[in-house]
C-alpha cells in the first residue's frame, strides 16, 4: 500500500499484527469500527516464541470462528512433564475451556490471523514501524508510522482508540513511557524444527530439568510441540 492510500484517521489503530493485535483488529472490525492494523514486518513472517496452543488459546481461536482450521492441524490431549526422575501425563482439564490443544507454526498462524482481520474489514499496513506518538492530555491522539524501514517516509495516523500490541520489546510502549524493570528476572528463547517419528504425538512435552556440563540444574525449561510433519521447540 502506498503512503498516499493510507488513511490519516481511524477509529481503532492496532500497532502489532501478532495474535493479540490481529485478534483485537478482527473484533473491532466485526463491530463496525474503522481499523488500521500496522506491523513493522512484512507478512508472512516468523517469531521465535510460540507454536504451542493451549486450551485457553484454542478457546479464543474458536470465538474467532477458526475451530475447523485449527483442527486441520495437529491436535493434542495434554502435557507430558519430564523432570527430576519422573514423567507425568497431565490431560487438559476441560471445564469451561476446550479439552484439546494444538500447535501451528507462527509463520502460518500469525499470517492466517492477520488475513482474518483484513477479511473482517481492517486495513493492514506492512513494513510500518511505530516511531512516535502525539499525546493530547491523557490520551494518544495519533501515532507516527515510518513506512518502508528505517529512514522511510513518516505518516501520522490519528485514532480514537489505540491498541499497543507490538511485542515484548514494544518500541511504541517505550515511546509512551514503558520501562524495562532491569531488577526483574527475564529470559530469552530459542527455537528450531526437527523431523521426528513422534511428530503426531498426542502430547506436548515440557522438560523442567535442564542440566549443565557438571550436572548442575540450569535455569529455564524446554518444550516440544508436535506439529504433524515436524517437531518444534
Secondary structure as GFF3:
##gff-version 3
##sequence-region A 1 233
A	DSSP	three_ten_helix	3	5	.	.	.	ID=ss1
A	DSSP	beta_strand	9	15	.	.	.	ID=ss2
A	DSSP	alpha_helix	19	30	.	.	.	ID=ss3
A	DSSP	beta_strand	35	38	.	.	.	ID=ss4
A	DSSP	beta_strand	52	53	.	.	.	ID=ss5
A	DSSP	alpha_helix	55	63	.	.	.	ID=ss6
A	DSSP	alpha_helix	67	71	.	.	.	ID=ss7
A	DSSP	beta_strand	74	76	.	.	.	ID=ss8
A	DSSP	beta_strand	78	83	.	.	.	ID=ss9
A	DSSP	beta_strand	86	91	.	.	.	ID=ss10
A	DSSP	beta_strand	101	103	.	.	.	ID=ss11
A	DSSP	alpha_helix	106	120	.	.	.	ID=ss12
A	DSSP	beta_strand	123	125	.	.	.	ID=ss13
A	DSSP	beta_strand	128	136	.	.	.	ID=ss14
A	DSSP	beta_strand	139	147	.	.	.	ID=ss15
A	DSSP	beta_strand	153	164	.	.	.	ID=ss16
A	DSSP	alpha_helix	171	175	.	.	.	ID=ss17
A	DSSP	beta_strand	193	194	.	.	.	ID=ss18
A	DSSP	beta_strand	203	207	.	.	.	ID=ss19
A	DSSP	beta_strand	222	226	.	.	.	ID=ss20
A	DSSP	beta_strand	231	232	.	.	.	ID=ss21
###
